[in-house]
């Protein structure tokens, strides 16, 4: 059911209701508790990344319900989350920026 939790969280953040995201709430509390610097972000790439996360989570949920091996999908999602968490590198944001750069040429 972890994929269901992620599905709901990504759905909230990807549809503009991030203030209802449990993970977003926890992140805000951690920033507050440890008095970390808050950095403003450009929202559309992050929203796109959350929408991609929703698709990955939906895929995980369907694979798990159908008892299909979801290891590769899980690993991709884990790698993307790890890059964001430890290196501040948002894969979805780069895909978003590359797409709109090519589209607007």
C-alpha positions in Angstrom: 0.0 0.0 0.0 3.0 2.3 0.0 2.4 2.9 -3.7 -1.1 4.0 -2.8 0.2 6.5 -0.3 2.7 7.9 -2.9 -0.1 8.0 -5.5 -2.2 10.2 -3.3 0.7 12.4 -2.3 1.9 12.9 -5.9 -1.7 13.5 -7.0 -2.1 16.3 -4.4 1.2 18.0 -5.3 0.8 17.5 -9.1 -2.7 19.0 -9.1 -1.8 22.1 -7.1 -3.0 20.9 -3.7 0.4 20.5 -2.2 -0.7 22.2 1.0 -2.6 18.9 1.7 0.4 16.7 1.1 1.6 14.8 4.1 5.2 14.6 2.8 5.1 18.3 2.1 3.8 19.0 5.6 6.6 16.9 7.1 9.2 18.7 4.9 8.0 22.0 6.1 8.2 20.9 9.8 11.8 19.6 9.3 12.8 22.9 7.7 11.2 24.7 10.7 12.7 22.5 13.4 16.2 22.6 12.0 15.9 26.3 11.0 16.9 25.5 7.4 17.0 28.1 4.7 13.9 28.1 2.6 14.5 28.5 -1.1 11.8 29.8 -3.5 11.2 27.5 -6.5 9.7 27.9 -9.9 6.5 25.8 -9.5 5.7 24.5 -12.9 8.7 22.1 -13.2 8.1 20.8 -9.7 4.4 20.3 -10.5 5.4 18.4 -13.7 7.8 16.2 -11.7 5.0 15.4 -9.2 2.7 14.5 -12.1 5.4 12.1 -13.4 5.7 10.7 -9.9 2.0 10.1 -10.0 2.3 8.1 -13.2 5.1 6.0 -11.7 3.1 5.5 -8.5 0.1 4.5 -10.4 2.2 2.0 -12.4 3.6 0.6 -9.2 0.1 0.2 -7.7 -1.2 -1.5 -10.8 1.8 -3.8 -11.1 1.5 -4.8 -7.4 -2.2 -5.5 -7.8 -1.6 -7.6 -10.8 1.4 -9.3 -9.1 3.8 -8.1 -11.8 7.4 -7.5 -10.9 7.7 -3.8 -10.3 11.4 -3.7 -9.3 12.5 -1.5 -12.3 9.8 1.0 -11.8 10.5 1.2 -8.1 14.2 1.6 -8.7 13.7 4.5 -11.2 11.4 6.3 -8.7 13.9 5.7 -5.9 16.8 7.0 -7.9 14.9 10.1 -8.9 13.9 10.7 -5.2 17.5 10.1 -4.1 18.9 12.6 -6.6 16.4 15.2 -5.4 17.0 14.5 -1.7 20.8 14.2 -1.6 22.0 16.2 -4.6 19.1 18.7 -5.2 18.8 17.4 -8.7 15.2 17.2 -9.9 15.1 14.8 -12.9 11.5 15.8 -13.7 12.4 19.5 -13.6 15.2 18.9 -16.2 12.9 17.0 -18.4 10.3 19.8 -18.1 12.9 22.4 -19.0 14.3 20.5 -21.9 10.8 19.8 -23.3 9.8 23.5 -23.2 13.2 24.6 -24.5 12.8 22.3 -27.6 9.1 23.1 -27.9 9.7 26.9 -28.0 12.6 26.8 -30.5 
